[in-house]
Amino acid sequence: MSYLEYSLRTVPSGPAKLLYMNWGLILLILAVASMGFLMLYSVSGGNMARWAEPQMKRFGLGMAILFFVAMVPIHIWRNFSVLAYLGTLVLLLAVEFFGVVGMGAQRWIDLGFMRLQPSELMKITLVMVLAAYYDWLDVTKVSKLQYVALPVVMILIPVFLVLGQPDLGTGLLLLLGGAVVMFVAGVHWAYFAVVIATGVGAVYAVFASRGTEWQLLQDYQYRRIDTFLDPSQDPLGAGYHITQSKIALGSGGWTGRGFMEGTQSRLNFLPEKHTDFIFTTLAEEFGFLGGISLLALYGLIIAFCVVSALRTRDRFASLMILGITSAFFFYFAVNMAMVMGLAPVVGVPLPLVSYGGSAMLVILAGFGLIQSAHIHRPRSR
């Protein structure tokens, strides 16, 4: 009996699937999203209709998508992965010609009832197609150069399309997410060592070339680097965002100023307070304890997903779960590093908390895939 035949005979069917969902993960998602609703209500000055209510509606739609995706057997998603990846590539190309411009970037397609950001969808479909590829490929071949080349190309094509929008943050997340799938699939560490060494060498060359005849960047680009390393050099210009963010983070102390009492957000000193910098509002109003509580919830979500990946015997499902989980981790890790001044401001939202449609729906669809793998894994009867 094949693995697929065995799986189909030992997994739940019909309404019984609801009993096999990872309800602990669902509760954690609800807890994080509720913190997001609370903060959106706060930064709007107590106006539900401005940001909190639309976000709740999107979350409700996202949860419906999660349950729908979870009910579909995981082998169907595996068979659909290549088509999903190619379809998302087409959408990325469509952005180049028909995309909507916002905040100086062309990243969205206007569907009438919402704006879709295909680069967000690519974070999931890229993981799916890579997991399907390594599920198909014999484990003895994963580190052979000719079999490493194809997934590298599959990663780089959407990365370059996204960088052209321009969207450095999403391009970085796509690169990191794809690399994680390759690593956990068994690709030899030497490939990653070469890439890391090349990156370190390139950074060194950029700094070493400054002021020489072979300078690699323009002077204004070096000034941007200087501002990132020391925002106080331009506190009212390029360093304004991170300077105000640090003030908000520091002013919260251990327990915070209190709900809806954050001066940086209420007086509009804090830019993008409802999207990229919403964590600083949380830290200002609820302090270190509030920030660490959100981080603990994120950590529990990661733990639940990793345990689910380790408990399944389906290679595709395991790789897909680890890939989606890593994408979720990089979401909040990059955002938190960004608002604390540990990384450049690259426009990455805080998952399930920041205001936004595409990111919310895609994240919940990703958790739906994780639930599908959890529900449909073989069980003894």
Residue pairs with C-beta under 8 A, 6 or more apart in sequence:
3 313
3 314
4 75
6 378
7 75
7 314
7 376
7 377
7 378
8 73
10 378
10 379
10 380
10 381
11 73
11 375
11 376
11 377
11 378
11 379
12 19
12 20
12 375
12 379
17 70
17 71
17 375
20 374
20 375
20 379
21 70
21 371
21 374
21 375
22 304
22 308
22 370
22 371
22 374
24 304
25 301
25 304
25 305
25 308
25 367
25 370
25 371
28 297
28 300
28 301
28 304
29 301
29 352
29 364
29 367
31 297
32 294
32 297
32 298
32 301
32 351
32 352
32 353
33 59
33 352
33 353
35 282
35 294
35 297
35 353
36 55
36 278
36 350
36 352
36 353
36 354
37 52
37 55
37 56
37 59
38 259
39 278
39 281
39 282
39 285
39 353
40 50
40 51
40 52
40 55
40 274
40 278
40 355
41 47
41 48
41 51
41 52
42 259
42 260
42 262
42 265
42 281
42 285
43 51
43 265
43 273
43 274
43 278
43 281
44 50
44 51
44 52
44 274
45 260
45 266
46 260
51 274
51 355
54 355
55 355
55 360
58 357
58 360
58 361
59 360
59 364
61 361
62 360
62 361
62 363
62 364
62 365
63 364
65 361
65 364
65 365
65 368
66 364
66 365
66 367
66 368
66 371
67 368
68 368
69 77
69 365
69 368
69 369
69 371
69 372
70 368
70 369
70 371
70 372
70 375
71 372
71 375
72 372
73 372
73 376
74 314
74 316
74 317
74 369
74 372
74 373
74 376
74 377
75 376
77 128
77 320
77 369
77 372
78 128
78 131
78 132
78 135
78 316
80 128
81 125
81 128
81 129
81 131
81 132
82 129
82 132
84 125
84 128
84 129
85 125
85 126
85 128
85 129
85 154
87 125
88 118
88 121
88 122
88 125
88 126
88 158
89 122
89 157
89 158
89 161
91 109
91 116
91 118
91 121
92 118
92 119
92 122
92 158
92 161
92 162
93 161
94 109
94 118
95 106
95 107
95 108
95 109
95 118
95 119
95 161
95 165
96 106
96 161
96 164
98 109
99 106
99 107
99 108
99 109
99 165
100 106
100 108
100 109
100 110
100 115
102 108
102 115
105 165
105 166
105 167
106 165
107 117
107 119
107 165
107 167
108 115
108 116
108 117
108 358
109 115
109 116
109 117
109 118
114 357
114 358
115 357
115 358
116 358
117 358
117 359
119 158
119 161
119 162
119 165
119 167
119 170
119 171
119 174
120 170
120 358
120 359
120 362
121 358
121 362
122 158
122 162
122 174
123 170
123 173
123 174
123 177
123 327
123 362
123 366
124 324
124 327
124 362
124 365
124 366
124 369
126 154
126 155
126 158
126 174
126 177
126 178
127 177
127 178
127 181
127 320
127 323
127 324
127 327
128 320
128 323
128 369
129 154
130 151
130 154
130 155
130 178
130 181
130 182
130 185
130 319
130 323
131 181
131 185
131 315
131 316
131 317
131 319
131 320
131 323
132 316
133 150
133 151
133 154
134 142
134 151
134 181
134 182
134 185
134 186
134 315
134 319
135 314
135 315
135 316
135 319
137 147
139 186
141 147
142 148
142 185
142 186
142 187
143 186
143 187
143 188
143 191
148 182
148 187
148 191
151 178
151 181
151 182
154 178
155 174
155 175
155 178
155 179
158 174
159 171
159 174
159 175
160 171
162 170
162 171
162 174
163 171
167 347
168 344
168 346
168 347
169 334
169 346
169 347
169 348
170 347
170 348
172 330
172 334
172 346
173 327
173 330
173 331
173 334
173 348
176 326
176 327
176 330
177 323
177 326
177 327
177 330
179 192
180 322
180 323
180 326
181 319
181 322
181 323
181 326
182 191
183 189
183 192
184 319
184 322
184 323
185 319
205 216
206 216
206 217
209 215
209 216
209 217
210 217
210 222
223 238
224 238
226 233
227 233
227 234
227 237
227 238
227 239
228 242
228 344
230 239
231 238
231 239
231 240
231 242
231 243
231 246
231 341
232 239
232 243
233 239
234 240
235 243
240 271
241 271
241 272
241 277
241 345
242 339
242 341
242 345
244 264
244 269
244 270
244 271
245 270
245 277
245 280
245 339
245 340
245 341
246 340
246 341
247 264
247 269
248 262
248 264
248 265
248 269
248 270
248 277
248 280
248 281
248 283
248 284
249 280
249 283
249 284
249 339
249 340
251 257
251 262
251 263
251 264
251 284
252 262
252 283
252 284
252 285
252 286
252 287
252 288
252 290
252 291
253 287
253 288
254 287
254 288
254 289
255 286
255 287
255 288
255 289
256 262
256 283
256 284
256 285
256 286
256 287
256 289
256 290
257 263
257 284
257 285
257 287
258 285
259 285
259 286
260 266
260 285
261 285
262 281
262 284
262 285
263 269
263 284
264 270
264 273
264 280
264 281
264 284
265 273
265 280
265 281
265 284
265 285
270 277
270 280
270 281
271 277
273 280
273 281
274 354
274 355
275 349
275 354
275 355
275 356
276 335
276 338
276 339
276 345
276 347
276 348
276 349
276 350
276 354
277 339
278 350
278 353
278 354
278 355
279 291
279 294
279 335
279 336
279 339
279 350
279 353
280 339
282 290
282 291
282 294
282 353
283 290
283 291
286 293
294 353
295 332
295 336
298 329
298 332
298 351
301 328
302 325
302 328
302 329
305 321
305 322
305 324
305 325
305 328
305 370
306 321
306 322
306 325
308 321
308 370
308 373
308 374
309 317
309 318
309 321
309 322
309 325
309 373
310 318
311 377
312 318
312 321
312 373
312 374
312 377
313 377
313 378
314 373
314 377
317 373
317 376
317 377
318 373
320 369
320 370
320 373
321 369
321 370
321 373
324 366
324 367
324 369
324 370
325 370
327 366
328 351
328 363
328 366
331 348
331 349
331 350
331 351
331 363
332 350
332 351
334 343
334 346
334 348
335 348
335 349
335 350
335 351
335 354
336 350
337 343
338 344
338 345
338 346
338 348
349 356
349 359
351 359
351 363
352 360
352 363
